[in-house]
Amino acid sequence: MTKNDSARREGNQTKNNTNRRRSGANFRNRTNSVRSTGRLAGGKRIGATKEIYLSVVVPAYNEEKRLPQTLISIGDYLKAQRYNYEIIVVNDGSKDGTGRVVEELIGKIANLKLIDNCQNRGKGYVARQGMLAARGKIRLFTDADNSTPIGEVEKLLPYFEQGYDVVIGSRDAKGAKLEPPQPMIRRFLGEGFGLLTNIFAGTWGIADTQCGFKAMTARAAREILPKCEIDRFAFDPEILAIAKMREFKIKETGILWKNDPRSKVKISSMFKMFFDLLRVCANKIKGIYEK
């Protein structure tokens, strides 16, 4: 064998090894991505070739009755806008037909997608799952009961142009409107929880941490949400606590909130929210959110 033949053979072997390493890395990336997004209706991956400006994520648990009208309202509003968008419903292991009704609407509502989880993990878990699977430059999560109409997003979006990273709807900030107004006991409990949130999560300066209408940039979502550990009751304060710790610019703005008089506050839920706040406080002390 000549020296030239030997050199060519070594060069080909090096190239093959490099290609195998690249292929392995690509496979791991694809595998991690599929695991993070759950099962997508139709077996298709979330995303499109065109750049998406706004992603609307709707966490849902046992919402087969209220969800269809919410999705129709969101779809009707977004199709009239001049930017590209997507609507992602994340089914949190519902026991009713939530996943089925969404699948029936896919094709009828433009850019509607479903992440269908078999196991119930909590609203915080599925909200993060949808926000991380989203492709939008701006990513919003909102409640399945349409308590805040999607048109209220117009009050949030201008602040991103001003350099804010996280913009949240508020029932207590200037310009907020509640229909009908909340009963006094609900307001009292809300203010009490807000004080506890400030003390344990360090969300001073934010009047309403619990409103389920929050938006953030893609960068903020990628840097904040993977650090979250609260899957259920106090996931909103945890998001804001991490955002403040990492010095993201936060804006709170008043929105329209359609209060459901039939909604009840369970004492057990209040205790669970309190213990979640203690976990957030402990995580801050341990430096978990700084890793």
Residue frames as qw, qx, qy, qz and C-alpha x, y, z in Angstrom:
[[0.000, 0.887, 0.461, 0.000, 0.00, 0.00, 0.00],
 [0.415, 0.457, -0.020, 0.787, 1.39, 3.43, -1.01],
 [0.183, -0.219, -0.440, 0.851, 1.60, 6.43, 1.31],
 [0.293, -0.051, -0.218, -0.929, -1.13, 8.17, -0.72],
 [0.579, -0.282, -0.689, -0.332, -3.49, 5.19, -0.33],
 [0.461, -0.302, -0.678, 0.487, -2.83, 5.11, 3.40],
 [0.022, -0.116, -0.199, 0.973, -3.53, 8.82, 3.75],
 [0.443, -0.158, -0.412, -0.780, -6.78, 8.55, 1.80],
 [0.583, -0.300, -0.754, -0.037, -7.90, 5.61, 3.95],
 [0.323, -0.283, -0.558, 0.711, -7.18, 7.49, 7.18],
 [0.142, 0.027, -0.046, -0.988, -9.00, 10.57, 5.85],
 [0.531, -0.234, -0.583, -0.568, -12.13, 8.55, 4.95],
 [0.531, -0.323, -0.742, 0.253, -12.13, 6.86, 8.36],
 [0.158, -0.195, -0.365, 0.897, -11.92, 10.23, 10.14],
 [0.323, -0.066, -0.268, -0.905, -14.80, 11.60, 8.02],
 [0.575, -0.287, -0.711, -0.286, -16.99, 8.55, 8.78],
 [0.423, -0.310, -0.661, 0.537, -16.35, 8.87, 12.52],
 [0.028, 0.113, 0.134, -0.984, -17.26, 12.57, 12.39],
 [0.454, -0.153, -0.475, -0.738, -20.50, 11.82, 10.50],
 [0.554, -0.323, -0.766, 0.027, -21.45, 9.13, 13.01],
 [0.259, -0.266, -0.515, 0.773, -20.92, 11.54, 15.92],
 [0.217, 0.038, -0.100, -0.970, -23.06, 14.19, 14.21],
 [0.529, -0.213, -0.658, -0.492, -25.77, 11.68, 13.45],
 [0.474, -0.321, -0.752, 0.327, -25.81, 10.51, 17.06],
 [0.081, -0.208, -0.321, 0.920, -26.10, 14.06, 18.35],
 [0.367, -0.053, -0.334, -0.866, -28.98, 14.81, 15.97],
 [0.549, -0.277, -0.763, -0.198, -30.80, 11.67, 17.09],
 [0.343, -0.323, -0.647, 0.600, -30.44, 12.61, 20.75],
 [0.099, 0.120, 0.067, -0.986, -31.78, 16.10, 20.03],
 [0.487, -0.147, -0.530, -0.679, -34.81, 14.70, 18.19],
 [0.526, -0.294, -0.792, 0.102, -35.48, 12.20, 20.98],
 [0.199, -0.263, -0.499, 0.801, -35.33, 14.84, 23.71],
 [0.250, 0.032, -0.154, -0.956, -37.68, 17.09, 21.72],
 [0.544, -0.226, -0.672, -0.450, -40.28, 14.35, 21.25],
 [0.447, -0.311, -0.747, 0.381, -40.21, 13.44, 24.93],
 [0.090, -0.190, -0.323, 0.923, -40.77, 17.05, 25.97],
 [0.333, 0.033, -0.220, -0.916, -43.87, 17.58, 23.84],
 [0.575, 0.141, 0.667, -0.453, -45.97, 14.51, 24.63],
 [0.404, 0.283, 0.804, 0.333, -48.17, 12.98, 21.89],
 [0.177, 0.357, -0.121, -0.909, -49.20, 15.44, 19.23],
 [0.674, 0.425, 0.487, -0.358, -52.54, 14.80, 17.51],
 [0.713, 0.678, -0.060, -0.170, -52.10, 13.35, 14.06],
 [0.897, -0.121, 0.164, 0.393, -48.56, 12.23, 14.82],
 [0.470, 0.716, 0.024, 0.515, -47.14, 15.53, 13.52],
 [0.528, -0.224, -0.291, 0.766, -44.50, 17.66, 15.16],
 [0.021, -0.912, -0.293, 0.287, -45.34, 21.19, 16.30],
 [0.294, -0.544, 0.306, 0.724, -43.93, 23.90, 14.08],
 [0.630, 0.711, 0.312, 0.024, -43.94, 25.21, 10.56],
 [0.655, 0.212, 0.149, 0.710, -41.45, 26.62, 8.09],
 [0.046, 0.756, 0.138, 0.638, -42.86, 30.15, 8.43],
 [0.230, 0.130, -0.556, 0.788, -41.84, 32.25, 11.43],
 [0.376, -0.662, -0.638, -0.118, -44.51, 32.34, 14.13],
 [0.013, 0.546, -0.208, 0.811, -45.05, 35.59, 16.02],
 [0.490, -0.345, 0.399, -0.695, -47.61, 34.52, 18.65],
 [0.423, -0.073, -0.903, -0.024, -48.17, 31.13, 20.27],
 [0.560, -0.380, 0.164, -0.718, -51.31, 30.74, 22.40],
 [0.327, 0.080, -0.927, 0.164, -51.10, 27.84, 24.86],
 [0.639, -0.358, -0.020, -0.680, -54.27, 26.56, 26.54],
 [0.046, 0.151, -0.943, 0.292, -53.78, 24.07, 29.41],
 [0.664, -0.160, -0.217, -0.697, -56.92, 21.96, 29.80],
 [0.046, 0.047, -0.962, 0.265, -58.23, 19.42, 32.29],
 [0.094, 0.486, 0.856, -0.148, -61.78, 18.05, 31.95],
 [0.113, 0.488, 0.036, -0.865, -62.83, 20.97, 29.74],
 [0.238, 0.230, 0.824, 0.460, -64.82, 19.23, 26.97],
 [0.090, 0.782, 0.614, -0.058, -67.82, 21.54, 27.53],
 [0.070, -0.917, -0.059, 0.387, -66.17, 24.95, 27.79],
 [0.475, -0.401, 0.485, 0.615, -63.08, 24.46, 25.63],
 [0.465, 0.427, 0.627, 0.456, -64.66, 24.33, 22.12],
 [0.093, 0.941, 0.308, 0.108, -66.17, 27.81, 22.37],
 [0.404, -0.798, 0.220, 0.390, -62.92, 29.15, 23.82],
 [0.544, -0.144, 0.594, 0.575, -60.94, 27.75, 20.89],
 [0.349, 0.672, 0.553, 0.346, -63.43, 29.08, 18.34],
 [0.102, -0.982, -0.117, 0.103, -63.14, 32.54, 19.89],
 [0.474, -0.616, 0.406, 0.481, -59.34, 32.39, 19.87],
 [0.536, 0.152, 0.654, 0.511, -59.29, 31.12, 16.29],
 [0.244, 0.837, 0.451, 0.192, -61.71, 33.78, 15.04],
 [0.203, -0.946, 0.071, 0.243, -59.64, 36.55, 16.62],
 [0.510, -0.493, 0.513, 0.483, -56.24, 35.32, 15.44],
 [0.562, 0.338, 0.621, 0.429, -57.21, 34.65, 11.84],
 [0.185, 0.936, 0.274, 0.117, -58.06, 38.34, 11.54],
 [0.387, -0.815, 0.235, 0.361, -54.54, 39.37, 12.60],
 [0.560, 0.777, -0.275, -0.078, -51.68, 40.10, 10.21],
 [0.082, -0.629, 0.768, -0.094, -49.08, 37.97, 12.02],
 [0.663, 0.081, -0.732, -0.134, -48.46, 34.21, 11.97],
 [0.495, -0.426, 0.476, -0.589, -49.70, 32.27, 14.98],
 [0.492, -0.018, -0.867, -0.075, -50.37, 28.86, 16.48],
 [0.643, -0.437, 0.175, -0.603, -52.83, 27.57, 19.09],
 [0.438, 0.196, -0.864, 0.152, -51.62, 24.72, 21.29],
 [0.746, -0.460, 0.027, -0.481, -53.98, 22.87, 23.64],
 [0.249, 0.340, -0.864, 0.275, -52.23, 20.74, 26.26],
 [0.781, -0.357, -0.305, -0.412, -54.55, 18.07, 27.64],
 [0.115, -0.538, 0.698, -0.458, -53.60, 17.31, 31.24],
 [0.132, 0.002, -0.986, 0.100, -54.72, 13.67, 31.31],
 [0.511, -0.064, 0.099, -0.851, -58.43, 14.59, 31.27],
 [0.300, 0.089, 0.930, -0.190, -60.98, 11.95, 32.23],
 [0.542, 0.606, 0.398, -0.425, -63.62, 13.36, 29.88],
 [0.723, 0.474, 0.407, 0.295, -63.53, 13.99, 26.14],
 [0.097, -0.879, 0.129, 0.449, -61.24, 17.04, 26.17],
 [0.319, -0.368, 0.683, 0.545, -58.72, 15.49, 23.78],
 [0.383, 0.403, 0.796, 0.239, -61.47, 14.24, 21.47],
 [0.207, 0.893, 0.361, -0.170, -63.19, 17.62, 21.09],
 [0.129, -0.774, 0.352, 0.510, -59.88, 19.28, 20.26],
 [0.367, -0.105, 0.805, 0.454, -59.08, 16.65, 17.62],
 [0.343, 0.638, 0.685, 0.075, -62.50, 17.27, 16.08],
 [0.089, 0.949, 0.113, -0.281, -61.68, 20.99, 15.79],
 [0.370, -0.470, 0.548, 0.585, -58.28, 20.47, 14.18],
 [0.272, 0.242, 0.735, 0.572, -58.80, 21.34, 10.52],
 [0.030, -0.820, -0.539, -0.188, -61.73, 23.58, 11.37],
 [0.262, -0.952, 0.041, 0.150, -59.62, 26.05, 13.36],
 [0.630, 0.677, -0.271, 0.267, -56.44, 27.15, 11.61],
 [0.320, 0.560, -0.583, 0.494, -53.09, 26.30, 13.23],
 [0.707, -0.491, 0.243, -0.447, -54.68, 24.37, 16.10],
 [0.537, 0.313, -0.772, 0.132, -52.54, 21.63, 17.65],
 [0.795, -0.510, 0.000, -0.328, -52.97, 19.21, 20.53],
 [0.236, 0.405, -0.825, 0.317, -50.48, 17.81, 23.01],
 [0.805, -0.309, -0.241, -0.445, -52.34, 14.87, 24.55],
 [0.031, 0.426, -0.808, 0.405, -51.00, 13.62, 27.89],
 [0.639, -0.249, -0.703, -0.186, -52.32, 10.39, 29.35],
 [0.540, -0.353, -0.585, 0.491, -51.32, 11.30, 32.91],
 [0.172, -0.933, -0.198, -0.246, -52.56, 14.22, 35.00],
 [0.657, 0.058, -0.277, 0.699, -49.54, 16.27, 36.07],
 [0.226, -0.695, -0.332, 0.597, -51.02, 19.65, 36.99],
 [0.353, 0.910, 0.217, -0.001, -51.67, 22.97, 35.26],
 [0.197, -0.861, 0.380, 0.274, -48.16, 24.23, 35.92],
 [0.576, -0.203, 0.717, 0.335, -46.60, 21.20, 34.27],
 [0.536, 0.505, 0.621, 0.268, -48.71, 21.33, 31.11],
 [0.148, 0.977, 0.064, -0.142, -48.46, 25.12, 30.81],
 [0.290, -0.703, 0.546, 0.351, -44.66, 24.80, 30.78],
 [0.602, 0.073, 0.745, 0.277, -44.87, 21.86, 28.38],
 [0.455, 0.758, 0.453, 0.113, -46.89, 23.87, 25.88],
 [0.006, 0.974, -0.124, -0.187, -44.81, 27.03, 26.24],
 [0.392, -0.557, 0.645, 0.346, -41.57, 25.11, 25.63],
 [0.565, 0.249, 0.737, 0.275, -43.04, 23.21, 22.68],
 [0.329, 0.883, 0.269, -0.197, -44.28, 26.47, 21.13],
 [0.657, 0.189, 0.271, 0.677, -42.41, 28.19, 18.32],
 [0.095, 0.921, 0.289, 0.245, -43.68, 31.74, 18.66],
 [0.345, 0.452, -0.256, 0.782, -41.52, 34.80, 19.22],
 [0.345, -0.302, 0.385, -0.801, -44.10, 35.70, 21.90],
 [0.420, -0.160, -0.891, -0.066, -45.75, 32.91, 23.92],
 [0.426, -0.298, 0.213, -0.828, -48.97, 33.34, 25.91],
 [0.226, -0.212, -0.950, 0.044, -50.80, 30.91, 28.14],
 [0.407, -0.179, 0.030, -0.895, -54.46, 31.47, 28.93],
 [0.418, 0.004, 0.789, -0.450, -57.29, 29.68, 30.73],
 [0.035, 0.173, 0.910, 0.376, -59.54, 27.14, 29.01],
 [0.054, 0.654, 0.709, -0.257, -62.68, 28.84, 30.38],
 [0.268, 0.565, 0.327, 0.709, -61.93, 32.02, 28.39],
 [0.346, -0.760, -0.408, 0.368, -62.07, 34.13, 31.56],
 [0.112, -0.676, 0.190, 0.703, -59.82, 36.63, 29.78],
 [0.724, 0.645, 0.220, -0.106, -60.86, 37.12, 26.12],
 [0.777, 0.049, 0.257, 0.573, -58.00, 36.63, 23.67],
 [0.287, 0.822, 0.183, 0.457, -58.44, 40.20, 22.39],
 [0.456, -0.886, 0.061, 0.052, -56.89, 41.39, 25.66],
 [0.815, -0.089, 0.191, 0.540, -53.54, 40.27, 24.26],
 [0.364, 0.738, 0.160, 0.545, -53.50, 43.63, 22.45],
 [0.356, -0.910, 0.086, -0.192, -52.82, 45.23, 25.84],
 [0.804, -0.459, 0.287, 0.248, -49.78, 42.99, 26.36],
 [0.808, 0.344, 0.235, 0.415, -48.02, 42.92, 23.00],
 [0.254, 0.906, -0.060, 0.333, -46.93, 46.61, 22.77],
 [0.510, -0.802, 0.311, -0.028, -44.81, 46.20, 25.90],
 [0.877, -0.058, 0.328, 0.347, -42.60, 43.63, 24.19],
 [0.527, 0.692, 0.124, 0.477, -41.72, 46.29, 21.64],
 [0.178, -0.916, 0.178, -0.313, -40.61, 48.43, 24.60],
 [0.318, 0.539, -0.719, 0.302, -38.14, 45.79, 25.74],
 [0.649, -0.348, 0.476, -0.481, -40.12, 43.86, 28.36],
 [0.175, 0.265, -0.941, -0.114, -39.46, 40.11, 28.63],
 [0.129, -0.355, -0.916, 0.133, -42.52, 39.02, 30.63],
 [0.286, -0.155, -0.041, -0.945, -45.90, 40.76, 30.41],
 [0.102, -0.266, -0.940, 0.190, -48.74, 39.58, 32.64],
 [0.328, -0.552, -0.419, -0.642, -52.44, 40.36, 32.78],
 [0.163, -0.041, -0.676, 0.718, -53.68, 41.63, 36.11],
 [0.265, -0.670, -0.653, -0.235, -57.03, 41.96, 37.86],
 [0.444, -0.734, -0.305, 0.413, -55.59, 44.52, 40.26],
 [0.411, -0.131, 0.197, 0.881, -53.49, 46.81, 38.07],
 [0.222, 0.514, 0.077, -0.825, -54.74, 50.10, 36.64],
 [0.427, 0.300, -0.503, -0.689, -57.25, 49.56, 33.84],
 [0.054, -0.051, -0.997, 0.013, -58.43, 46.14, 35.05],
 [0.578, -0.073, -0.036, -0.812, -62.11, 45.34, 34.78],
 [0.076, 0.006, 0.985, -0.158, -63.93, 42.43, 36.43],
 [0.586, -0.019, -0.213, -0.781, -67.34, 41.25, 35.20],
 [0.333, -0.873, -0.171, -0.312, -69.00, 40.80, 37.64],
 [0.027, -0.717, 0.542, -0.437, -66.85, 42.11, 40.50],
 [0.536, 0.025, -0.817, 0.211, -65.47, 39.43, 42.80],
 [0.611, -0.699, -0.339, -0.153, -67.22, 38.86, 46.15],
 [0.203, -0.870, 0.340, -0.293, -65.53, 40.47, 49.15],
 [0.833, -0.402, 0.379, 0.008, -64.37, 37.14, 50.56],
 [0.860, 0.349, 0.167, 0.333, -62.61, 36.30, 47.27],
 [0.273, 0.851, -0.163, 0.418, -60.89, 39.69, 47.24],
 [0.517, -0.749, 0.357, -0.211, -59.80, 39.24, 50.86],
 [0.917, -0.148, 0.340, 0.148, -58.38, 35.78, 50.18],
 [0.711, 0.593, 0.072, 0.370, -56.66, 37.02, 47.04],
 [0.029, 0.889, -0.268, 0.371, -55.00, 39.91, 48.87],
 [0.712, -0.577, 0.388, -0.099, -53.91, 37.56, 51.65],
 [0.917, 0.111, 0.277, 0.264, -52.36, 35.12, 49.22],
 [0.477, 0.794, -0.049, 0.373, -50.70, 38.01, 47.40],
 [0.291, -0.851, 0.367, -0.238, -49.01, 39.10, 50.64],
 [0.846, -0.311, 0.430, 0.059, -47.79, 35.55, 51.31],
 [0.812, 0.477, 0.164, 0.294, -46.50, 35.33, 47.74],
 [0.195, 0.898, -0.220, 0.328, -44.52, 38.53, 48.20],
 [0.528, -0.706, 0.442, -0.165, -43.03, 37.28, 51.47],
 [0.818, -0.202, 0.534, 0.078, -42.12, 33.74, 50.41],
 [0.759, 0.412, 0.379, 0.332, -41.54, 34.09, 46.65],
 [0.364, -0.425, 0.135, 0.817, -40.18, 37.63, 46.59],
 [0.276, 0.514, 0.612, 0.534, -42.70, 38.95, 44.06],
 [0.119, -0.669, -0.304, 0.667, -42.83, 42.44, 45.59],
 [0.073, 0.416, -0.294, -0.857, -44.20, 45.01, 43.16],
 [0.252, -0.097, -0.799, -0.537, -46.56, 42.57, 41.42],
 [0.484, -0.117, 0.292, -0.817, -50.19, 43.03, 42.48],
 [0.882, 0.114, 0.192, -0.416, -51.72, 39.91, 40.90],
 [0.110, -0.476, 0.848, 0.205, -49.52, 36.84, 40.50],
 [0.466, 0.112, 0.865, -0.150, -52.39, 34.41, 39.91],
 [0.589, 0.583, 0.050, -0.557, -54.10, 35.77, 36.80],
 [0.739, 0.019, 0.637, 0.217, -53.95, 33.05, 34.14],
 [0.558, 0.804, 0.173, 0.114, -53.05, 35.37, 31.26],
 [0.442, -0.736, 0.348, 0.377, -49.27, 35.60, 31.00],
 [0.765, 0.631, -0.009, 0.127, -46.94, 36.12, 28.05],
 [0.493, -0.689, 0.381, 0.370, -43.19, 36.05, 27.60],
 [0.414, 0.698, -0.495, -0.310, -40.58, 36.09, 24.89],
 [0.937, 0.167, -0.307, -0.009, -39.17, 32.86, 23.52],
 [0.423, 0.457, -0.581, 0.524, -35.85, 33.59, 25.26],
 [0.380, -0.407, 0.465, -0.688, -37.53, 34.17, 28.62],
 [0.922, -0.072, -0.012, -0.379, -39.52, 30.94, 28.25],
 [0.838, 0.290, -0.424, 0.184, -36.36, 28.94, 27.49],
 [0.302, 0.419, -0.571, 0.638, -34.46, 30.40, 30.44],
 [0.423, -0.328, 0.396, -0.746, -37.21, 30.49, 33.08],
 [0.853, -0.085, -0.072, -0.510, -39.51, 27.50, 32.56],
 [0.790, 0.169, -0.580, 0.106, -36.98, 24.63, 32.64],
 [0.193, 0.292, -0.649, 0.675, -36.00, 25.78, 36.14],
 [0.586, -0.306, 0.102, -0.743, -39.55, 25.54, 37.50],
 [0.158, 0.088, -0.967, 0.177, -40.48, 22.71, 39.86],
 [0.376, 0.230, 0.588, -0.678, -44.04, 23.52, 40.93],
 [0.023, 0.142, 0.859, 0.491, -46.52, 21.56, 38.83],
 [0.128, -0.619, -0.770, -0.088, -49.81, 22.61, 40.37],
 [0.151, -0.854, -0.486, 0.109, -51.08, 25.42, 42.56],
 [0.218, -0.888, 0.055, 0.401, -48.33, 28.02, 42.93],
 [0.721, 0.168, 0.376, 0.558, -46.66, 27.69, 39.56],
 [0.234, 0.881, 0.209, 0.354, -47.48, 31.30, 38.61],
 [0.345, -0.920, 0.188, 0.009, -45.56, 32.86, 41.53],
 [0.781, -0.289, 0.396, 0.387, -42.66, 30.51, 40.86],
 [0.599, 0.545, 0.325, 0.488, -42.39, 31.72, 37.25],
 [0.029, 0.945, 0.042, 0.323, -42.38, 35.34, 38.40],
 [0.634, -0.724, 0.231, 0.141, -39.93, 34.64, 41.23],
 [0.772, -0.034, 0.388, 0.502, -37.43, 33.11, 38.80],
 [0.411, 0.739, 0.271, 0.460, -37.98, 35.92, 36.29],
 [0.220, -0.961, 0.072, -0.154, -37.19, 38.51, 38.96],
 [0.744, -0.519, 0.319, 0.274, -34.15, 36.58, 40.20],
 [0.683, 0.119, 0.448, 0.565, -32.75, 36.39, 36.68],
 [0.087, -0.529, 0.021, 0.844, -33.49, 40.10, 36.17],
 [0.182, 0.412, 0.708, 0.544, -35.98, 39.76, 33.33],
 [0.136, 0.007, 0.057, -0.989, -37.98, 42.92, 32.72],
 [0.021, -0.437, -0.897, 0.057, -41.59, 42.35, 33.92],
 [0.218, -0.102, -0.076, -0.968, -44.68, 44.42, 33.15],
 [0.077, 0.406, 0.872, -0.264, -48.11, 44.04, 34.78],
 [0.182, -0.030, -0.260, -0.948, -51.12, 45.49, 32.98],
 [0.477, 0.199, 0.571, -0.638, -54.84, 45.55, 33.72],
 [0.158, -0.016, -0.829, -0.536, -57.11, 43.29, 31.67],
 [0.683, -0.151, -0.089, -0.709, -60.76, 42.28, 31.42],
 [0.044, 0.112, -0.972, 0.203, -61.58, 39.31, 33.64],
 [0.645, -0.234, -0.343, -0.642, -64.93, 37.54, 33.36],
 [0.186, -0.280, 0.804, -0.491, -65.49, 36.18, 36.84],
 [0.544, -0.192, -0.748, -0.329, -67.46, 32.94, 37.13],
 [0.486, -0.483, 0.292, -0.667, -69.74, 33.24, 40.22],
 [0.959, -0.137, -0.142, -0.205, -69.96, 29.43, 40.34],
 [0.619, 0.402, -0.540, 0.403, -66.24, 29.17, 40.98],
 [0.703, -0.697, -0.039, -0.136, -65.46, 28.15, 44.56],
 [0.203, 0.670, -0.637, 0.323, -62.25, 28.34, 46.57],
 [0.888, -0.253, -0.385, -0.010, -61.49, 25.06, 48.33],
 [0.487, -0.817, 0.296, -0.084, -59.80, 25.24, 51.72],
 [0.886, -0.151, 0.341, 0.276, -57.63, 22.25, 50.75],
 [0.633, 0.609, 0.144, 0.456, -56.42, 24.11, 47.65],
 [0.092, -0.943, 0.151, -0.282, -55.45, 27.11, 49.77],
 [0.712, -0.589, 0.375, 0.078, -53.27, 24.93, 52.01],
 [0.849, 0.180, 0.329, 0.372, -51.66, 23.29, 48.98],
 [0.376, 0.833, 0.035, 0.403, -50.89, 26.70, 47.49],
 [0.368, -0.880, 0.266, -0.140, -49.29, 27.77, 50.77],
 [0.818, -0.333, 0.417, 0.214, -47.07, 24.68, 50.90],
 [0.720, 0.512, 0.230, 0.408, -46.08, 25.27, 47.26],
 [0.072, 0.944, -0.115, 0.302, -45.00, 28.79, 48.25],
 [0.634, -0.673, 0.380, 0.032, -42.86, 27.31, 51.01],
 [0.863, 0.098, 0.360, 0.340, -41.23, 25.09, 48.38],
 [0.453, 0.795, 0.073, 0.397, -40.48, 28.13, 46.21],
 [0.279, -0.907, 0.253, -0.186, -38.95, 29.88, 49.22],
 [0.802, -0.401, 0.417, 0.151, -36.84, 26.81, 50.07],
 [0.792, 0.401, 0.271, 0.373, -35.67, 26.49, 46.47],
 [0.208, 0.916, -0.082, 0.332, -34.56, 30.12, 46.48],
 [0.508, -0.776, 0.368, -0.075, -32.60, 29.63, 49.70],
 [0.849, -0.151, 0.456, 0.222, -30.94, 26.48, 48.34],
 [0.009, -0.620, 0.468, 0.629, -30.01, 28.30, 45.13],
 [0.589, 0.232, 0.764, 0.126, -31.86, 25.79, 42.95],
 [0.458, 0.825, 0.321, -0.084, -33.15, 28.47, 40.60],
 [0.006, -0.892, 0.351, 0.286, -29.65, 29.85, 40.07],
 [0.617, -0.233, 0.697, 0.281, -28.19, 26.62, 38.69]]
